């Protein structure tokens, strides 16, 4: 069985996060969607994605291939349906192609397949807009917690902590440490990943996930449903947000109803608004339409693409979208759409030159004993070029 996760039309509505990765590489719940499918199918999936991403996120084919929509999270019922597909059979739900089994290795034509696919009525979680990542995170967290902890034994919680609720809703992986903190699992499960650390004085209300080698700093306040990905350092106050990985928000400041990409850094006392003064529905800049799109949510904060950073005391307005590799600083509220590869803030935005960005990224990677590869640079160079129209 060879599984290929494909991107469909929603890829453009999930920008800026999909500028640098396929849709299935988005983290929602504890795992990325890629990791969820690998776990369910006991395999290593590959990708049908944008050409400029395909050198890093490769496609592998075999005599029999199953294509699955990369925005869909698996559940056992859906997995069983997909595995039982006959060759050359396709299934859909409404306008979304779910899966297709074929002996061909060519690039599949989604629009053509949707016309012959069988419509099925299955319930599943999927992401079609950037705000789905945080607004559906509670369901995804609960599903992943059950998946990852079934039949496993948690480490014991140190007696320096206070646990509220059923201890079965807390899982601490090997090597993780939690000390002198309050954990409330009555509102949802809490998952502490391998070698992660919850420092003294932290207060956590589930559902919550802390990725491997990640850390909550002293006195951190977490409201669910929140996900902090691997190798992150987070402090201050966080509410219903998803941080993908290798990102730091290490100091005080509020982050709410937000999604932060990889390799980002939020300076000390950075705050975002997640509620308009008139309590109205929040609109976000949408890359597919190049206009503001109504989320129909009252609470919606900051969407920040990979490699973006902001200085101390940065203030983000309700419904702000930051592209890839932006560097924001200065007094006042910056615009609610900050294009990729820009440098500045409320007063002005200049171009963040590619070579300067590479220099910074290489230093950041070096601190984690990693390398910014040629593939990474090629992707960022392409994103720099295609986002030029936004830097007017």
C-alpha positions in Angstrom: 0.0 0.0 0.0 1.4 3.3 -1.1 -0.3 6.4 0.3 0.0 9.9 -1.3 -1.5 12.9 0.5 -2.6 15.6 -2.0 -3.4 19.3 -1.8 -6.7 20.6 -3.2 -8.3 24.0 -3.6 -8.2 24.7 0.1 -4.4 25.0 -0.1 -4.8 28.7 -1.1 -7.2 29.4 1.7 -4.6 28.0 4.2 -1.9 30.4 3.2 0.5 31.7 4.6 1.1 28.4 6.3 1.1 26.4 3.0 3.6 28.7 1.3 6.3 26.6 2.9 4.7 23.1 3.3 2.0 20.8 2.0 -1.4 21.1 3.7 -1.0 17.8 5.6 2.2 19.2 7.3 -0.1 21.5 9.3 -0.2 20.7 13.0 -3.7 20.4 14.6 -4.2 18.5 17.8 -1.0 16.8 19.0 0.2 15.6 15.6 0.5 17.0 12.1 -2.1 15.5 9.6 0.8 13.7 8.0 1.7 12.1 11.3 -1.9 11.1 11.9 -2.1 9.2 8.6 1.3 7.5 9.2 0.1 6.4 12.6 -3.3 5.1 11.4 -1.8 3.3 8.4 1.5 2.3 9.8 3.3 3.7 6.8 5.3 6.7 5.6 3.1 8.8 3.2 4.4 11.0 0.4 2.9 14.1 -1.2 1.3 15.5 -4.3 1.9 19.2 -3.8 3.1 22.4 -5.5 6.0 21.9 -7.9 8.3 24.2 -5.9 7.7 22.2 -2.7 8.1 18.7 -4.3 11.9 18.6 -4.1 11.6 18.6 -0.3 8.2 16.9 0.0 8.6 14.2 -2.5 6.0 12.0 -4.2 6.6 8.2 -4.3 4.5 5.9 -6.4 4.1 2.1 -6.7 2.0 -0.3 -8.8 -1.0 0.6 -6.6 -1.5 4.0 -5.0 -4.0 5.5 -2.7 -4.4 9.3 -2.9 -5.9 10.9 0.2 -6.9 14.5 0.7 -4.2 16.2 2.9 -6.7 18.5 4.7 -8.6 15.6 6.2 -7.8 14.0 9.5 -8.2 10.3 9.7 -10.6 8.3 11.9 -11.0 4.5 12.0 -14.3 4.5 10.1 -12.9 6.6 7.3 -9.7 4.6 7.2 -11.6 1.4 6.8 -13.6 2.9 3.9 -10.5 4.1 2.1 -8.7 0.8 2.5 -11.6 -1.1 1.0 -11.7 1.0 -2.2 -11.5 -0.9 -5.4 -8.8 0.1 -8.0 -9.9 3.2 -10.0 -12.6 4.0 -7.4 -12.9 7.5 -5.9 -14.9 8.9 -3.0 -16.0 12.4 -2.2 -18.0 14.5 0.3 -19.7 17.4 -1.4 -17.1 19.3 -3.4 -14.2 17.6 -1.6 -12.4 14.6 -3.1 -11.6 12.3 -0.2 -9.6 9.5 -1.7 -8.8 7.7 -4.9 -7.2 4.3 -5.5 -5.3 3.8 -8.8 -2.6 1.8 -10.5 -1.4 4.9 -12.3 1.5 7.0 -11.1 0.6 10.3 -12.9 -0.4 13.5 -11.2 -4.1 13.1 -10.4 -6.6 15.6 -11.8 -8.8 16.4 -8.8 -11.5 18.3 -10.7 -11.9 15.4 -13.2 -12.1 12.8 -10.5 -14.7 14.7 -8.4 -17.2 14.2 -11.3 -17.0 10.4 -11.1 -16.4 10.0 -7.4 -19.0 8.3 -5.2 -20.5 10.7 -2.6 -20.3 9.2 0.9 -21.7 10.4 4.2 -18.9 10.1 6.7 -18.1 12.3 9.6 -14.5 13.5 9.8 -12.5 16.6 10.8 -10.8 18.7 8.1 -9.3 22.1 7.8 -10.3 24.4 5.0 -9.5 27.9 6.4 -6.6 29.1 8.6 -9.0 29.7 11.6 -10.1 26.0 11.5 -6.7 25.2 12.9 -7.4 26.7 16.3 -11.2 26.5 16.2 -11.2 22.7 15.6 -8.2 22.1 17.8 -10.2 20.9 20.8 -11.7 18.0 18.8 -8.3 17.2 17.2 -6.5 17.2 20.6 -9.0 14.8 22.2 -8.8 12.4 19.2 -5.0 12.4 19.2 -4.8 12.0 22.9 -6.9 8.8 22.7 -4.9 7.6 19.7 -1.4 8.1 21.3 -2.1 7.0 24.8 -4.3 3.9 24.2 -2.7 0.9 25.9 0.3 2.9 27.2 1.3 3.9 30.7 1.9 7.5 31.7 4.8 8.6 33.9 3.7 9.4 37.4 3.0 13.1 38.2 5.3 14.5 40.8 3.7 15.2 44.2 4.9 18.9 43.9 1.9 19.4 41.5 -1.8 19.8 41.9 -4.0 17.7 39.5 -7.7 18.5 39.1 -9.8 15.8 37.5 -9.4 12.2 36.4 -5.7 11.2 36.2 -6.5 9.1 33.2 -6.8 12.4 31.2 -3.2 13.2 31.9 -0.3 11.6 30.0 3.3 12.3 30.6 5.8 10.8 28.1 9.2 9.4 29.0 11.8 12.0 30.0 9.3 14.8 30.5 9.3 16.8 33.8 6.4 18.7 35.5 7.0 20.5 38.8 5.0 22.7 41.2 2.2 23.4 38.7 -1.6 23.2 38.5 -3.1 20.9 35.8 -6.8 20.8 35.3 -7.9 17.9 33.1 -11.6 18.2 34.0 -11.9 20.5 30.9 -10.0 18.2 28.6 -6.9 15.9 28.4 -3.3 17.1 28.9 -0.5 15.5 27.0 3.2 16.2 27.9 5.5 15.0 25.2 8.9 13.2 25.5 11.6 15.2 27.2 9.3 18.3 27.5 9.4 20.5 30.6 6.7 22.3 32.5 8.4 24.7 34.8 7.3 25.7 38.3 4.2 27.8 38.7 2.6 27.0 35.4 -1.2 26.7 35.3 -2.8 24.6 32.5 -6.4 23.9 31.6 -6.9 21.2 29.1 -7.2 20.2 26.4 -3.5 20.9 25.9 -0.5 19.3 24.3 3.2 20.1 24.8 5.4 18.7 22.1 8.7 16.8 22.6 11.6 18.8 23.9 9.3 21.8 24.3 9.1 23.9 27.5 6.6 26.0 29.4 8.5 28.8 31.2 8.0 29.8 34.8 4.4 30.8 35.7 3.0 30.2 32.2 -0.9 30.3 32.0 -2.5 28.0 29.4 -6.2 27.9 28.5 -7.3 25.1 26.2 -7.6 24.1 23.5 -3.9 24.9 22.9 -1.1 23.0 21.2 2.5 23.8 21.5 4.6 21.9 19.0 8.0 20.3 19.4 11.1 22.3 20.4 9.1 25.4 21.4 9.6 27.7 24.4 6.5 29.4 25.6 5.6 31.7 28.5 3.0 34.3 29.5 -0.7 33.7 28.7 -1.9 31.5 25.8 -5.5 30.8 25.0 -6.9 28.4 22.3 -3.8 28.7 20.0 -1.7 26.4 17.9 2.1 26.8 17.6 3.6 24.5 15.0 7.2 23.9 16.2 10.7 25.3 16.8 9.0 28.6 17.7 9.6 30.8 20.8 7.2 32.9 22.8 9.3 32.8 25.9 8.2 35.8 27.8 5.1 37.5 29.2 2.3 38.7 26.8 -1.0 37.4 25.5 -1.6 35.1 22.6 -5.2 34.1 21.9 -7.2 32.3 19.1 -4.0 32.3 17.0 -1.9 30.1 14.8 1.9 30.5 14.7 4.1 28.8 12.2 7.6 27.2 12.6 10.8 29.1 13.3 9.0 32.2 14.6 9.9 34.4 17.6 7.5 36.7 19.5 9.4 39.3 21.5 8.9 40.0 25.2 5.4 41.4 26.0 4.0 40.8 22.5 0.2 40.9 22.7 -2.5 40.2 20.2 -6.1 41.3 20.3 -8.6 38.4 19.6 -11.8 40.4 20.1 -13.0 43.6 18.2 -14.1 46.5 20.3 -17.6 46.2 18.8 -17.7 42.5 19.5 -18.4 41.9 15.8 -17.3 39.1 13.4 -13.6 39.1 12.6 -12.4 39.4 9.1 -9.0 38.1 7.9 -6.9 38.8 4.8 -7.4 35.8 2.4 -4.7 35.1 -0.2 -7.0 33.2 -2.5 -9.3 36.1 -3.1 -6.8 38.9 -2.1 -9.6 40.4 0.0 -10.8 40.3 3.6 -12.8 37.2 4.4 -15.4 37.0 7.1 -14.5 34.2 9.6 -17.9 34.4 11.3 -16.0 34.2 14.5 -16.1 36.6 17.4 -12.7 35.6 18.6 -9.8 35.4 16.1 -6.3 36.7 16.7 -3.0 36.3 14.9 -2.0 34.1 11.9 1.8 34.2 11.5 3.6 32.3 8.7 6.9 30.4 9.1 10.2 32.3 9.9 8.4 35.5 11.0 9.5 37.5 14.1 8.5 40.5 16.1 10.2 42.8 18.5 9.4 43.5 22.2 6.1 45.1 23.0 4.6 44.4 19.6 0.8 44.9 19.4 -1.2 43.0 16.9 -4.8 44.0 16.0 -7.7 41.5 16.0 -7.5 39.3 12.9 -3.9 40.1 11.8 -2.2 37.9 9.1 1.6 37.9 8.9 3.2 36.2 5.9 6.5 34.3 5.7 9.8 35.8 6.9 8.4 39.1 8.1 10.2 41.1 10.8 7.9 43.4 12.7 8.9 46.0 15.3 8.2 49.6 16.5 5.4 51.4 18.2 1.8 51.3 17.3 -0.4 48.6 15.7 1.1 47.3 12.4 -1.3 46.6 9.5 -3.7 43.7 9.7 -2.0 42.2 6.7 1.8 42.1 6.8 3.2 40.7 3.5 5.9 38.1 3.4 9.5 39.3 3.5 8.8 42.7 4.9 10.6 44.7 7.6 9.1 47.3 9.8 5.8 48.1 11.5 3.1 50.7 11.9 5.1 53.6 10.3 6.4 51.8 7.2 7.2 48.3 5.7 10.3 47.8 3.7 11.6 44.7 1.8 13.4 42.2 4.0 16.1 41.2 1.6 16.5 37.4 0.9 20.2 37.2 1.8 19.7 39.0 5.1 16.8 36.6 5.9 19.0 33.6 5.1 21.7 34.9 7.4 19.2 35.1 10.3 17.6 31.8 9.6 21.0 30.1 9.5 21.9 31.4 12.9 18.5 30.3 14.3 19.0 26.8 12.8 22.5 26.6 14.2 21.3 27.2 17.7 19.2 24.0 17.3 22.1 22.1 15.8 20.2 22.0 12.4 21.0 23.3 8.9 19.0 25.5 6.6 19.3 23.3 3.5 19.5 24.2 -0.1 15.9 22.8 -0.5 14.7 25.2 2.2 16.4 28.1 0.5 14.9 27.3 -2.8 11.4 27.2 -1.3 11.9 30.5 0.5 13.4 32.1 -2.7 10.3 31.0 -4.6 8.0 32.3 -2.0 9.9 35.6 -2.0 9.3 35.9 -5.8 5.6 34.9 -5.8 4.7 37.3 -3.0 6.2 40.4 -4.6 2.8 41.7 -5.7 1.8 42.0 -2.0 4.9 44.2 -1.2 3.6 47.4 -2.8 
